[in-house]
């Protein structure tokens, strides 16, 4: 596991977080508690849900928060911060409580996916890293899950390292795509650090460096007889690539009792070429040889290839996956929802002429309702933190904006889906293994109705507020509008 201990990321903040914190300190607010929510407003690619990821890296960051002498020297040189505040940072000790969705959980707009409660300076200073970490990996996991679902059970290998926006994006992107359902990665360091199976055999340069394609395949087979996957499109897939692959399989591998594992097509009309290649391989007795396709694939191209009857067993997906090329931003935001006053927390709200930018105040909890007979997810229900949901009785939920839209739910199970991660600065959550997260993600996605999983115009999944929370929000809106 790559640890943030290798680098001190405490100063990876937006500068305004430091200026505000200095202001809080000088007004004597350093011990005043506040509550912040991270949530997002729009699902990437117009999908029906997103996948929550990145919690492990957030936990590592929060465990190791510290300002170094170098950090303090840099801040002192800016000439904007009082010495008492700098001394506070030098002796910084994280004391916040944190709640979060579990990695791999399907998530929906406007529900809190991370909640931070603690001294306002501390809760403010971590804003950038909360957003950076969760936004990036949730985006990657969401895109991966779309592509995996498009492949209808065929393995997806993540091939995007060289197209990622940085080395961190390549490594952590591989991690997130594995959570989302990818079977393997081309990124060797992701295998070493996270145990994600690394795959890869040859590039076109291997074929080109030899005097002939046949010689390139032959020499590769002599070195790697147990793992021969030949790249067959360097010159001509049908006229030379597949014939040479079969010839080497017959002459080099078969006498050793070995089999040709696969061929990869990286250009051309992949649907047509895969069907021709499949016929040639089958006729030569290599019905077990897998056909892999790559070349700027995404979920829509994969979907179309399968509709066209392409004979592809494995897909390698690069830039469209590791950059989420079609929708490269996961718009998570981090907003203040309550501030301590005496022994209570005053709810806080951000209002806007854009309805979608109005926040939901208060310290909250989130329940997911599951049908007791089918196990399918029905709706998410956002409540005040102390509220308990009685799932032995019917409950009527309603749209928080179009309040006349109501639905009465019966025979359901209510499950809280936020988990406490830190309790006043102490980590109280055991991070699961990556393979367990990946399996959990698959199981949770399976609880969603197929209509929610459509690529085009998916069913709108309900995220509703409890009566008490809706009243708190509405009363606060009316109170502010009167001023």
Buried (B, 14 or more C-beta within 10 A) or exposed (E): EBEBEEEBBBBBBEEEBBEBBBEBBEEEBBEBBBBBBBBBEBBBBEBBBBBBBBBBBBBBBBBBBEBEEEBBEEBEEEEEBEEEBBEBBBEBEBBBBBBBBBBBBBBBBBBBBBBBBBBBBBBBBBBBBBBBBBBBBBBBBBBBBBBBBBBEEBBBBBBBBEBBEEEBBBBBBBBBBBBBBBBBBBBEBBBEBBEBEBBBBBEBEBBEEBEEBBBBBBBBBEEBBEBBBBBBBBBBBBEBBBBBBBBBBBEBBBEEEBBBBBBBBBBBEBBBBBBBBBEBBEEBBBEEBBBBBBBEBBBBBBBEBBEEEBBBBBBBBBBBBBBBBBBEEBBBBBBBBBBBEEEEBEBBBEEEEEEEEBBBBBBBBBBBBBBEEEEBBBBBBBBBBEBEBEBEEEBEBBBBEEEEEEEEBEEBBBEBBBBEBBBEBEBEBEBBEBEEBBBBBBEBBEBBBEEBBBBEEBEEBBBBBBBEBBEBBEEBBEEEEEE
